[in-house]
Amino acid sequence: MLNLKIISKIIGSLLCLEAALMGLCLIVSAYCKSGDLLAFIFSIAITLSVGAMLKLYGRHADNLLRRREAYFVVSVAWIIFSLFGTQPFLLSGELTSFTDAYFETMSGFTTTGATIIDFPEQLPKGLLFWRSLTQWIGGLGIVFFTIAILPSMVGGSVKIFAAEATGPIKSKLHPRLSTGAKWIWMVYLLLTVACILSYKLCGMGWFDSFNYSMTSTATGGFATESGSIMTFHSPAEEYVCTIFCFLSGINFTLLYTSVSG
């Protein structure tokens, strides 16, 4: 039998984290005075409420996470994260089909880059930022995103990582996995900041710099314009995009090798 309480506790924590990330988009929406402010307010309220209830149900969990729970959490996390991530699209009215909204959100979290939105420049600023943020979160994996904080909740972070990662996994990972995860995210964040500044120096506006840096470092491909990076007609910006996609691609490979080796 699955330990439902520990699963509930982890999923609830993930949803609270997703609500916090939506809060960033709420700030962008309020600053840009776009028409999706209420959509993010309701999305955050719903996501936070469900997350809090799940954490409340699992508050007395024994913190013993077995392999079966680890694989279950990884599988369900992608589905649930994407499910709640559809809310801003639907509540704003920009996407009326749940299928389209779910496809767009899942494409972001998996960094697939496929989209059903033909003209993203017509979306409110908050939604554009949310699209880019979903790819940035998915750049190193939703579950890996929480590896640094999961050890404070459960004792199964190594098994969670084994279920999230692809390819051959050694039987014993580095004992300080959470520390390695923090370093990986620190490098990922530094690459993102460097990419933002590089785009800005090439003449791109701050909003586009943030969005394109998040999708470049995630190697996802979501854009704020239907013409993508070609819209700006800037070879320098195209070089920045290429360089940071390459650097981000080797970031996880090198650092994961150092952690697991």
Contacts in CASP RR format, 6 or more apart in sequence:
PFRMAT RR
TARGET T0000
AUTHOR 0000-0000-0000
METHOD contacts of the structure
MODEL  1
MLNLKIISKIIGSLLCLEAALMGLCLIVSAYCKSGDLLAFIFSIAITLSV
GAMLKLYGRHADNLLRRREAYFVVSVAWIIFSLFGTQPFLLSGELTSFTD
AYFETMSGFTTTGATIIDFPEQLPKGLLFWRSLTQWIGGLGIVFFTIAIL
PSMVGGSVKIFAAEATGPIKSKLHPRLSTGAKWIWMVYLLLTVACILSYK
LCGMGWFDSFNYSMTSTATGGFATESGSIMTFHSPAEEYVCTIFCFLSGI
NFTLLYTSVSG
2 68 0 8 1.000
2 69 0 8 1.000
2 72 0 8 1.000
3 61 0 8 1.000
3 62 0 8 1.000
3 64 0 8 1.000
3 65 0 8 1.000
3 66 0 8 1.000
3 69 0 8 1.000
5 57 0 8 1.000
5 58 0 8 1.000
5 60 0 8 1.000
5 61 0 8 1.000
5 62 0 8 1.000
6 58 0 8 1.000
6 61 0 8 1.000
6 62 0 8 1.000
6 63 0 8 1.000
6 64 0 8 1.000
6 65 0 8 1.000
6 69 0 8 1.000
6 154 0 8 1.000
7 69 0 8 1.000
7 72 0 8 1.000
7 73 0 8 1.000
7 76 0 8 1.000
8 54 0 8 1.000
8 55 0 8 1.000
8 57 0 8 1.000
8 58 0 8 1.000
8 61 0 8 1.000
9 54 0 8 1.000
9 55 0 8 1.000
9 57 0 8 1.000
9 58 0 8 1.000
9 59 0 8 1.000
9 61 0 8 1.000
9 153 0 8 1.000
9 154 0 8 1.000
10 65 0 8 1.000
10 73 0 8 1.000
10 150 0 8 1.000
10 153 0 8 1.000
10 154 0 8 1.000
11 51 0 8 1.000
11 54 0 8 1.000
11 73 0 8 1.000
11 76 0 8 1.000
11 77 0 8 1.000
11 80 0 8 1.000
12 50 0 8 1.000
12 51 0 8 1.000
12 52 0 8 1.000
12 54 0 8 1.000
12 55 0 8 1.000
13 51 0 8 1.000
13 55 0 8 1.000
13 146 0 8 1.000
13 149 0 8 1.000
13 153 0 8 1.000
14 77 0 8 1.000
14 80 0 8 1.000
14 81 0 8 1.000
14 142 0 8 1.000
14 146 0 8 1.000
15 47 0 8 1.000
15 48 0 8 1.000
15 50 0 8 1.000
15 51 0 8 1.000
15 54 0 8 1.000
15 80 0 8 1.000
15 81 0 8 1.000
15 84 0 8 1.000
16 47 0 8 1.000
16 48 0 8 1.000
16 51 0 8 1.000
16 52 0 8 1.000
16 55 0 8 1.000
17 145 0 8 1.000
17 146 0 8 1.000
18 47 0 8 1.000
18 81 0 8 1.000
18 84 0 8 1.000
18 85 0 8 1.000
19 43 0 8 1.000
19 44 0 8 1.000
19 47 0 8 1.000
19 48 0 8 1.000
19 51 0 8 1.000
21 133 0 8 1.000
21 137 0 8 1.000
22 40 0 8 1.000
22 43 0 8 1.000
22 44 0 8 1.000
22 47 0 8 1.000
22 85 0 8 1.000
22 88 0 8 1.000
22 130 0 8 1.000
23 40 0 8 1.000
23 44 0 8 1.000
24 129 0 8 1.000
24 133 0 8 1.000
25 40 0 8 1.000
25 88 0 8 1.000
25 126 0 8 1.000
25 127 0 8 1.000
25 129 0 8 1.000
25 130 0 8 1.000
25 133 0 8 1.000
26 37 0 8 1.000
26 40 0 8 1.000
26 41 0 8 1.000
26 44 0 8 1.000
26 126 0 8 1.000
28 34 0 8 1.000
28 125 0 8 1.000
28 126 0 8 1.000
28 129 0 8 1.000
29 35 0 8 1.000
29 36 0 8 1.000
29 37 0 8 1.000
29 40 0 8 1.000
29 124 0 8 1.000
29 125 0 8 1.000
29 126 0 8 1.000
29 129 0 8 1.000
30 37 0 8 1.000
32 124 0 8 1.000
32 125 0 8 1.000
32 126 0 8 1.000
32 207 0 8 1.000
34 124 0 8 1.000
34 125 0 8 1.000
34 126 0 8 1.000
34 127 0 8 1.000
35 92 0 8 1.000
35 124 0 8 1.000
36 88 0 8 1.000
36 92 0 8 1.000
36 94 0 8 1.000
36 124 0 8 1.000
36 125 0 8 1.000
36 126 0 8 1.000
36 127 0 8 1.000
38 91 0 8 1.000
39 87 0 8 1.000
39 88 0 8 1.000
39 91 0 8 1.000
39 92 0 8 1.000
39 93 0 8 1.000
39 127 0 8 1.000
40 88 0 8 1.000
40 126 0 8 1.000
40 130 0 8 1.000
42 87 0 8 1.000
42 91 0 8 1.000
43 84 0 8 1.000
43 85 0 8 1.000
43 87 0 8 1.000
43 88 0 8 1.000
43 91 0 8 1.000
46 84 0 8 1.000
46 87 0 8 1.000
47 84 0 8 1.000
47 85 0 8 1.000
47 87 0 8 1.000
50 84 0 8 1.000
61 154 0 8 1.000
63 153 0 8 1.000
63 154 0 8 1.000
63 155 0 8 1.000
64 154 0 8 1.000
64 155 0 8 1.000
65 73 0 8 1.000
65 154 0 8 1.000
65 155 0 8 1.000
65 156 0 8 1.000
65 159 0 8 1.000
65 160 0 8 1.000
66 159 0 8 1.000
67 159 0 8 1.000
67 163 0 8 1.000
70 156 0 8 1.000
70 159 0 8 1.000
70 160 0 8 1.000
70 162 0 8 1.000
70 163 0 8 1.000
71 163 0 8 1.000
73 143 0 8 1.000
73 160 0 8 1.000
73 163 0 8 1.000
74 143 0 8 1.000
74 160 0 8 1.000
74 163 0 8 1.000
74 164 0 8 1.000
77 142 0 8 1.000
77 143 0 8 1.000
78 106 0 8 1.000
78 109 0 8 1.000
78 110 0 8 1.000
78 142 0 8 1.000
81 109 0 8 1.000
81 142 0 8 1.000
82 102 0 8 1.000
82 105 0 8 1.000
82 106 0 8 1.000
82 109 0 8 1.000
83 102 0 8 1.000
85 105 0 8 1.000
85 130 0 8 1.000
85 134 0 8 1.000
86 95 0 8 1.000
86 98 0 8 1.000
86 101 0 8 1.000
86 102 0 8 1.000
86 104 0 8 1.000
86 105 0 8 1.000
88 126 0 8 1.000
88 127 0 8 1.000
88 130 0 8 1.000
89 95 0 8 1.000
89 100 0 8 1.000
89 101 0 8 1.000
89 104 0 8 1.000
89 105 0 8 1.000
89 127 0 8 1.000
90 96 0 8 1.000
90 98 0 8 1.000
90 101 0 8 1.000
92 124 0 8 1.000
92 127 0 8 1.000
94 123 0 8 1.000
94 124 0 8 1.000
94 127 0 8 1.000
95 101 0 8 1.000
95 104 0 8 1.000
95 116 0 8 1.000
95 117 0 8 1.000
100 116 0 8 1.000
103 114 0 8 1.000
103 116 0 8 1.000
104 115 0 8 1.000
104 116 0 8 1.000
104 117 0 8 1.000
104 131 0 8 1.000
105 134 0 8 1.000
106 112 0 8 1.000
107 113 0 8 1.000
107 114 0 8 1.000
107 115 0 8 1.000
108 131 0 8 1.000
108 134 0 8 1.000
108 135 0 8 1.000
108 138 0 8 1.000
108 220 0 8 1.000
108 222 0 8 1.000
109 134 0 8 1.000
109 135 0 8 1.000
109 137 0 8 1.000
109 138 0 8 1.000
109 141 0 8 1.000
109 142 0 8 1.000
110 138 0 8 1.000
111 135 0 8 1.000
111 138 0 8 1.000
111 139 0 8 1.000
111 218 0 8 1.000
111 219 0 8 1.000
111 220 0 8 1.000
111 221 0 8 1.000
112 220 0 8 1.000
113 135 0 8 1.000
113 220 0 8 1.000
113 221 0 8 1.000
113 222 0 8 1.000
115 222 0 8 1.000
117 123 0 8 1.000
118 226 0 8 1.000
119 226 0 8 1.000
120 128 0 8 1.000
120 131 0 8 1.000
120 222 0 8 1.000
120 223 0 8 1.000
120 224 0 8 1.000
120 225 0 8 1.000
120 226 0 8 1.000
121 224 0 8 1.000
121 225 0 8 1.000
121 226 0 8 1.000
123 131 0 8 1.000
125 207 0 8 1.000
128 211 0 8 1.000
128 224 0 8 1.000
129 207 0 8 1.000
129 210 0 8 1.000
129 211 0 8 1.000
131 222 0 8 1.000
132 210 0 8 1.000
132 211 0 8 1.000
132 212 0 8 1.000
132 214 0 8 1.000
132 215 0 8 1.000
132 222 0 8 1.000
132 224 0 8 1.000
133 214 0 8 1.000
134 222 0 8 1.000
135 214 0 8 1.000
135 215 0 8 1.000
135 218 0 8 1.000
135 220 0 8 1.000
135 221 0 8 1.000
135 222 0 8 1.000
136 192 0 8 1.000
136 214 0 8 1.000
136 215 0 8 1.000
136 217 0 8 1.000
136 218 0 8 1.000
137 145 0 8 1.000
138 145 0 8 1.000
138 218 0 8 1.000
139 188 0 8 1.000
139 217 0 8 1.000
139 218 0 8 1.000
139 219 0 8 1.000
139 220 0 8 1.000
139 248 0 8 1.000
140 184 0 8 1.000
140 185 0 8 1.000
140 188 0 8 1.000
140 252 0 8 1.000
141 164 0 8 1.000
142 164 0 8 1.000
143 160 0 8 1.000
143 161 0 8 1.000
143 163 0 8 1.000
143 164 0 8 1.000
144 161 0 8 1.000
144 164 0 8 1.000
144 165 0 8 1.000
144 181 0 8 1.000
144 184 0 8 1.000
145 185 0 8 1.000
147 157 0 8 1.000
147 160 0 8 1.000
147 161 0 8 1.000
147 177 0 8 1.000
147 178 0 8 1.000
147 181 0 8 1.000
148 178 0 8 1.000
148 181 0 8 1.000
148 182 0 8 1.000
148 185 0 8 1.000
150 156 0 8 1.000
150 157 0 8 1.000
150 160 0 8 1.000
150 178 0 8 1.000
151 157 0 8 1.000
151 177 0 8 1.000
151 178 0 8 1.000
157 177 0 8 1.000
157 178 0 8 1.000
158 173 0 8 1.000
158 177 0 8 1.000
161 173 0 8 1.000
161 177 0 8 1.000
161 181 0 8 1.000
162 169 0 8 1.000
162 173 0 8 1.000
165 256 0 8 1.000
169 260 0 8 1.000
170 260 0 8 1.000
170 261 0 8 1.000
173 259 0 8 1.000
173 260 0 8 1.000
174 180 0 8 1.000
174 259 0 8 1.000
174 260 0 8 1.000
174 261 0 8 1.000
177 259 0 8 1.000
180 255 0 8 1.000
180 258 0 8 1.000
180 259 0 8 1.000
181 259 0 8 1.000
183 255 0 8 1.000
184 251 0 8 1.000
184 252 0 8 1.000
184 255 0 8 1.000
184 256 0 8 1.000
184 259 0 8 1.000
187 251 0 8 1.000
187 255 0 8 1.000
188 217 0 8 1.000
188 248 0 8 1.000
188 251 0 8 1.000
188 252 0 8 1.000
191 217 0 8 1.000
191 244 0 8 1.000
191 247 0 8 1.000
191 248 0 8 1.000
191 251 0 8 1.000
192 213 0 8 1.000
192 214 0 8 1.000
192 217 0 8 1.000
193 213 0 8 1.000
194 244 0 8 1.000
195 212 0 8 1.000
195 213 0 8 1.000
195 216 0 8 1.000
195 217 0 8 1.000
195 240 0 8 1.000
195 244 0 8 1.000
196 209 0 8 1.000
196 210 0 8 1.000
196 213 0 8 1.000
197 209 0 8 1.000
198 213 0 8 1.000
198 240 0 8 1.000
198 244 0 8 1.000
199 205 0 8 1.000
199 208 0 8 1.000
199 209 0 8 1.000
199 212 0 8 1.000
199 213 0 8 1.000
199 237 0 8 1.000
199 240 0 8 1.000
200 206 0 8 1.000
200 209 0 8 1.000
202 234 0 8 1.000
202 236 0 8 1.000
202 237 0 8 1.000
202 240 0 8 1.000
203 234 0 8 1.000
203 237 0 8 1.000
204 212 0 8 1.000
204 232 0 8 1.000
204 234 0 8 1.000
204 237 0 8 1.000
207 224 0 8 1.000
208 224 0 8 1.000
208 232 0 8 1.000
211 222 0 8 1.000
211 223 0 8 1.000
211 224 0 8 1.000
212 223 0 8 1.000
212 224 0 8 1.000
212 229 0 8 1.000
212 237 0 8 1.000
212 241 0 8 1.000
213 244 0 8 1.000
215 221 0 8 1.000
215 222 0 8 1.000
215 223 0 8 1.000
216 240 0 8 1.000
216 241 0 8 1.000
216 244 0 8 1.000
216 245 0 8 1.000
216 248 0 8 1.000
217 244 0 8 1.000
217 245 0 8 1.000
217 247 0 8 1.000
217 248 0 8 1.000
218 248 0 8 1.000
219 245 0 8 1.000
219 248 0 8 1.000
219 249 0 8 1.000
221 228 0 8 1.000
223 229 0 8 1.000
223 231 0 8 1.000
225 231 0 8 1.000
229 237 0 8 1.000
229 238 0 8 1.000
229 241 0 8 1.000
230 238 0 8 1.000
END
